[in-house]
Amino acid sequence: MGDETLELLRELTEAPGVSGYERAVREIIRRHLRDFTTIEQDRLGSIVCRKDGEAKTPRIMLAGHMDEIGFIVKLVTDEGFIKLSPLGGWWEHVMLAQRVVIKTRQGDVPGIIGSKPPHVLSQDERKKVLEMKDMYVDIGATSSDEVKALSVRVGDPIIPICPFTVLGTGKTYLAKAFDDRLGVALFIDVMKTLVKEKHPNTVYGVGTVQEEVGLRGARTSSWVVEPDVGLTMEVGVAGDVPDVKKEDAQAKLGKGPVIVIRDGSMLPNLRLRDLFVETAEKLQIPFQFDFLERGGTDSGAIHLHRRGVPNVVIAVPTRHIHSHTGIMHRDDYDRAVHLVAEVIKGLNADTVASLTE
């Protein structure tokens, strides 16, 4: 048997799925979980996969958002260039000269993100970060008629191109969309682990839509699940790259999963946070703390459902997120699966009730 997790990560990251266009990712989740879960969808497109345990409650929600950052076609110029509208947060510095693919109703149209050539830039222009409004996708066309003949139209999704690659260490992987296909893979693998284990609760693996544009799927899918506990599976900002200060990003590749102390949308339930810490220490699972002060997660929506839901974010540190590609470490991922599964096995009715006493 091959490495099933590696192939799962390859399959998920290479699938297209910008915000609002997550169908391909949803079908991968369905295929992996349909044999042992009950599956439904909300009306925005989030997929909810229920795995029954020894009790109907408490209900444990494992959320990972299916959408990746990308673009949609905004307009086509008379000369055949395609202007972009972003889906999710982009820093313009990382966009130029990157390959993309436009997903049209007739098939894939590859291109590259371009701008005014450096040879014709003034000295002042060279010193500035180019704005997205001054960029375009070049598909090699010379007129709008050629673009139309390729079936490109306004609203078509534009996806970064980056094939999944095992790097030279053998332990580090490079791919697009780790944010948040890593989270999706985590809940799939956790639920597969729990097939072989007893758990005193019911677990819901939820692939949410439209997280990158406002945590939208997390809101609607919470009404489907009615969770008693929310665990958000995410990526963390790896700070082990040059010129990043420790106070800005503490997590490092290979040092274990991240227990998030806070993010921009939520403070975790303190007893749930401590339960993860105590479980990791007891099982000698390496872990890290970090903050996501300027970014929100699905927990931001889930923890405000009805009267409130105890929540925490568990993340896999990843370099270069919110760009065309990222790098993660397999040990961090495997340890995250182990930690989350072990905590779930202890979330019985009494323990969950104690989280909010």
N, C-alpha and C positions, 0 to 999 in steps of 0.2 A: 504493500500500500504506500502511495506517495504521501507527501506532506499536505494534508487536507487544508490546514489553516493557511499555508502559503498560497495554495490555489484559490481559496476563498478570498484572500486579500487581493490577489491578482484579478479575479473576476469582478469584485466590487469596485476596485479603483479604476479599472479600464472601462467600466460601464459609464455611459453619459447620464448626467442627471443634475442639471442646474435647477435652481429654485423654480418650482412650478412645472417642471418637466421630468419628474422622478420615476416615471413608469418602469424603465429598464431596471432600476435598482430594486424597486418593489417586487418585480417578478423574480429576481434572484433570491430575495428573502423568502418569498412564497415557496420557491422550489426547495430551499434548504430546510424549511420548518414545517411544511405541510403534512409530513408523515406522522408527526407527534404533537401538533398543536391545532387548535381551532382558530381559524383565520377570518377576520372581517376587516373592513375599511371604513374610515369616516368619509364624509362628503368632500373633504379637501384632498383626499388621496393618501393619508397616513395609513399604514398597515399595522394591524393589531393582532398579535399571535399569542394565544392563551395556552399555557401549559399547566394542566391541573396537577396539584400536589396532594398532600394528605388532608388539606382543608381548603374550603372555598375562600376563606379570608385568613389572614390579611392578604390584600392584593398588592403585589410588588410590581412596579412599572419600571422596566429597563428601556430607556429611551436613547436612540441614536438617530441623528438626523440624516436623511438620505441625500439631501441636496448638497451640491458643491458650488463654490463661487464660479461665475462665468459671465456670459453676456447674452443679449439678444440683439437681433438686427433692428436698428433704429430707422435707418433710411439708406437708400442707394443713390449715390451721386450720378450725374449724367455721364461721368467718365468711367463708371463701373466700380467705384470703391464703396465699401460698406462701413457706415458709421455705427458705433457701438452704444448700447445702453447697458450699464453694469447690473448684474444680479449678485449682491453681496459686496463686501468691502474690499476694494482693490487699492493698492498703492501704485500710482502710475509708473514709478521707477522700475517695477519688475515686469512690466507688460511688453515693452518694445521688443521686436524681432522674435517673438514667441510664435510657434506654430499653433494653429487652432483648426477646428473643423466645424463647419456649419451643418447642422442636421436639418435637411430639407425633407419635404414630403416625398421626394423622388430619390433620396439618397444623400450620401456625404459629399460635401464640397470643401476641400482643404484650402487653407490660406495662411497668411502670416500677418501679424499686427505691425503696421508700418507708420511712418511719419515723415516729415520733411528731412531729406538727407543731411548729414552733418556738414557736408561740403558747402551748403548754402546757408548755414546758420550764422547769425552774427555772434560776436563775442558774448554779448549779454544773453542771447538765447541759449548758448552752450552751457551757461551756468545755472539754468533753471530746470526744475523738474517739469517735463512736458505734461500738459493736462490731457485727460482722456478725450476731450472734445477736439483735440488736434491730432488724434490718432484715427486709424482706419484699418479695416481688414482688406488685404489685397489678395484676390483669388486669381489674379492673372488676367482679368477681363480688361477690355479697352472701351467698353460702353455699358450703359444700363441695359441695353437689349441683350448683351451677352450674359449678364447676370440673371436676367429674367429667363433666358433659355436654359439656365442651370437650375431653375425652379427655386431660387433664393427669393424669399419674400420677408417683409417686415414681420417681426415676432418670432422668426426662426431662432432656436437656441444656438449659441456659439460656445464650444467646449474646448478647453486646453488639451493639447496632445502631449502625453507623456507615458509611454509604455511602462508597465511595472517591471522593475529591474532589481535583481538581487545584486548588491554591491560586493566588492572584493572581500570584505570581512566575512561574508556569508551570513552574518547576523543582522546587517542593516539593509533596509529596503528603500528604494526610491520609487515614487509614483505620484500622480496627481490625486487630488480628492481624498487624501487621508483624513482631512476635515470634511465630512465626518464618517467616511466609510470605515475607518478604524472603529468608531463607536458602533456602527451597524454590525461589523464582524464580531465585536466583543459580545453583544447580546446574543448573536447566533451561537457562538461557541460556548457561552455560559449556559444557554438553554440545552445545547447538546450534552454538556457535562452533566446537567441535572437529570437527563434521561436515566442515567445510571445511579442516581443518588436520591434519597428521600429528602423532601423539603416540606415543612409544615405550613404551606401557604399556596397561593396560586400566583404564577409568574407570567407577566405579560411582556413580550418583546415587541417594542413599538418602533417602527421606522417612520420618523416624522418628516413631513414636508415643510419647505419654506422657512427653515430656521434662520437662514442667512439674511432673510428680508423681514424678520420680526417675530420669530418664535411662533409662527402661526399654527403649524400642525400640532405642536405640543399642547396648545390650548384646546383644540377640538378633540384630539385623541384622548385627553384627560377625561372628557365627558363619556367616552366609550369605556375606559378602564375603571374610572372611579377609584384611583389608587389610594392605598393606605400608606405606602412608602414610595418615593420616587428616587431612582438611581439613574443619573444621566451619564452616559458613556461618551467621552469626548477626547479631543487632543489637547495637549498642553503646549505652551510655548517653550521650546528647549532653549535654554540660555547659555549653552556650552559652545558658543561660536564667538569669534573675535569681536571685541568692542562692546559686548553686552554686559552691563553691570549686574552684579548679583541681586541687587535690590529691584531690578526690573524684571528678571526672569531667573528663577533659581533651579529649575529642573534640568537634568542632564540625561543624555541617552545612556541606556544600560544600567541605570541606578534604580530602576523600579517604577511602578505606576505612581501617579500623582494623586494625592488627596487634596482637593482644592479648598483652601481656607475661606476664600470668598471669590465671587466673580462680579462682574458689573451689574448683574441682575438679581443676585441672591446671596444671602448669608445662609450657610447650611444649618440643618438641625444639629445642635452641638452633641447630643447623645449619639446620634447616628454617625456623625463624624468620628467620635471617639470609639465607637464600636468597630469601625474600619481600622483605626489605629491599633486597638487592642488585639484584633484578630490577626493583623499583619505581624505584630510583635510576637504573639503566641506561636504562629506558624513559621516564624522567621522568614517572612516574605519581605524583601527589601521594598521600601516605599519612600516617597518624597512628598514634601509640602510645596505648594506654590499658590500664587494669586493670579487671577485674570481680571485685573481691575478695570480694564478698558473694553472688555468684551462680555456679552451676555451668552447664556446657554439655554437649552430647553428647560432647565430647572427653574429659570426665571418665570416661566409660565406655569409649569406644573405645580410649584410650591404654593401658588396663589389659588389653586382650584378649590372651589367651595369654601370650606372652613380652614383650609390650609393643609398641606401635605409635607411631612418630613422629607427632606431632600438632601442629597449630596452629589457632587460631581467627582467622578473618577476618570482620570485622563491618562493617556499615553503620550509622553513627551515627544514632540515632533519638530524638526527643524524646518524653517522656510514656509510655514503655513501661510495661507492667503497669498499664494503665488501659483505659478504653473506646476510646481512640483514640491515634494517634501521628502524628508528622510526620517525613518523611525527605526527602533531597535526591537528585534523579535523578543528578546528576554523581557522587556518592559510589557509587551503585549501579553505574553504567556502568564506572567505574574499577575497582571490585571485580571485575566480570566479566572485564575485560581482564587484570588482574593475576593472577587465579587461573588463567585459561586459559594465560597465558604461562609460569607456573611449571610447570604440568602438562606442557607441551610439552618441558620440560627434565628431567623426572623419569624418566630411563632407569635401567637396572639398576645401573650404576656409581654414579650420583648417589645413588640411594636407599640403596645399601649404605654409602656414605660417611657417611650421616646418623647411623649408630650405631657407627662405627669408634672 
